[in-house]
Amino acid sequence: MNYNVGMYGGSFNPLHMGHVDCIIKAASQCNQLYVVISYRSNCTDIDVRIKYRWVYQITKHIGNVKIILLEDKLDKKSDYTKQYWENDCEIVKKKIGTKIDVVFCGDDYDKTSFWNICYPESDLIIFPRNKYNSTDIRANVYKHWDWLPLVVRPYYVKKVLLIGTESCGKSTLTVNLAHHFNTNYLEEVGRELSELSGTDTMMLSGDFTRILLEHKAKELRLIEHSNKVLIEDTDCLITKFFMNFLEDKNIEKNTLLADAIASLNEYDLVLYMEPDVEWVQDGDRSEIIAADRYKYGNMIKKIYEDFGFHFVCLSGTYLERYEQAIKLIEEIL
């Protein structure tokens, strides 16, 4: 049977593959489907703008789907009354502005639910949602990773940052960890750009600006396609350290940029590599830093502490660092 106007609603906290399947089936049975996103303006819910984008991204190709928003102002199930439901119903009907022929919902609802009680004039179609359940996902997102649509996963990707002085093993460890967790990694963007003049001691101010901007832009792109976690080799504050060490001529403006990016950055885990492994001269590494690695390492620590970043120090052999890092990342997942 083909309906003129249909409605499918939910809190989508988060949107999962069960929701996606229901929306596709509902949209195929009506000329116009309205997806109602219920949201709360508090910390118990995902930001409504994020939920809106999720639904838009998975429906924009269909052509007959419109999204409307419904604010839920209650926090507890015991607070819901028939009168409250009916008020919400009137808001939805007013937003849709025409007769609702059919209401669709998943089988986590039944005939005593809001959808049937408040829309008695509409047909009710209940779709099986199989194994998918938002409560289980919220309890352990990473255990149910396959339940999340690709557009939702970036919201939950953890960010792990590796920092330290030169030749402390962070670049190799970054790649090794990414391979272990079968995910993306963000290499040290400044490595290639610092060699545009053959040596980092002859870098231009524009090189630092480019490093700062390209690193952040690349991070944002990689998060979109990462598997639960993104491993990063250094960030803007390491660049800030080298701007001072190499005496960038445009230090004032580049510092403002580095600080602005740092204020936007959030990490789920920061790992500091102690400089207690053998120094390796790889390319144009500084012999000045090599001569007093702990001094410069402590300077890097202070930069991160001043910005309020907590970090865990890793030391020991390369194997011990690798095993320590895996354990710490598994804990945040």
C-alpha positions, 0 to 999 in steps of 0.5 A, a space after each residue: 500500500 502506498 501512503 501520501 504522508 508518513 512519519 517516523 520518529 525517534 531520539 536517534 541517540 545515536 542513529 544506528 543501522 536499525 533506524 536506517 533500515 526503518 527510514 528506508 522502508 518507510 520512505 519507500 511506502 509514502 509520497 512524503 516521509 517526515 522524520 521527527 528527531 526528538 532531542 533534549 537540550 542537556 548533557 544526556 543527549 547528543 547535540 541536535 545539530 549532530 543528529 540532524 546531520 546524521 539523518 540528513 546524510 543518510 536521507 538526502 539521496 532519497 528525495 521524499 524525506 523531510 526532517 523536523 525537530 521536536 524538543 523533549 523537555 522532560 528528563 525522566 520517563 515517570 514525568 511523561 503523561 498522556 497530556 504531555 504526549 498529546 501536546 507533542 503530537 499537536 506540535 508535530 501535526 502543526 509542523 507537518 501541516 497535513 493529514 498523517 496517513 501512516 506512522 512508522 516505528 520500530 518494534 521497540 515500541 508497541 500498540 500502547 506507545 506514544 505513536 499509536 495513542 496520539 495518532 489514532 487516525 493514522 495507520 501504524 506500521 511496526 518494523 522489526 529492528 532485529 538486534 539493533 538497540 541504542 541502549 546497548 550502543 550507549 553502554 559500549 559503543 566500540 563493542 557494537 561498532 558495526 551497528 553504527 552507520 558510517 556517518 555516525 562513526 566519526 563522532 565516536 572516534 577516539 584521538 590518541 596523540 604521541 609527543 616527545 623530542 626528536 628520535 624518541 620512537 614516536 613516528 614508528 610507534 604511531 604507525 605500529 599502533 595504527 596497524 595494530 588497531 587497523 585504523 588510520 594514523 596522522 604522520 608528522 606533517 612538518 617532517 616533509 615541509 621542514 625539508 623544503 630548504 634542505 634543512 630545518 634551520 632555513 625554514 620560512 615562517 610560511 612553512 610553520 603556518 602551513 604545517 599548523 594548518 595542514 596538520 589540523 585539516 588532515 586530522 579532520 579528514 582522517 577522523 571521517 574514515 578511522 576505525 574507532 581510534 586515530 593515532 597522531 604523531 605530534 600536533 600544533 604544540 610540538 610545532 610551537 616548540 620548534 618555532 621557538 627553537 628554530 627562531 621563526 621570524 614570524 613567531 608572534 603570528 604563528 604562535 597565535 595560530 598555534 594557540 588557537 588550534 591548541 584551544 580547539 584540540 581535544 585528545 582522549 589520550 596523550 602519550 609522551 615518549 621519554 628520550 631514553 632510547 638510543 639517539 638516531 640521526 635520521 636526516 636533519 635532526 638537531 645535534 643540539 637537542 641530542 646533546 640535552 634531550 631531557 632538557 628539551 623534553 621537559 620544555 615540551 612537557 611544560 608546553 602541554 601542561 600549560 595548555 592543560 593537557 594530561 599525558 602519560 609517560 612511556 619509557 623502556 624498550 621499543 617493545 615495552 612502549 608498544 605494549 604499554 601503549 596498546 594497553 592504554 588505548 584498549 582502556 579508553 575503548 
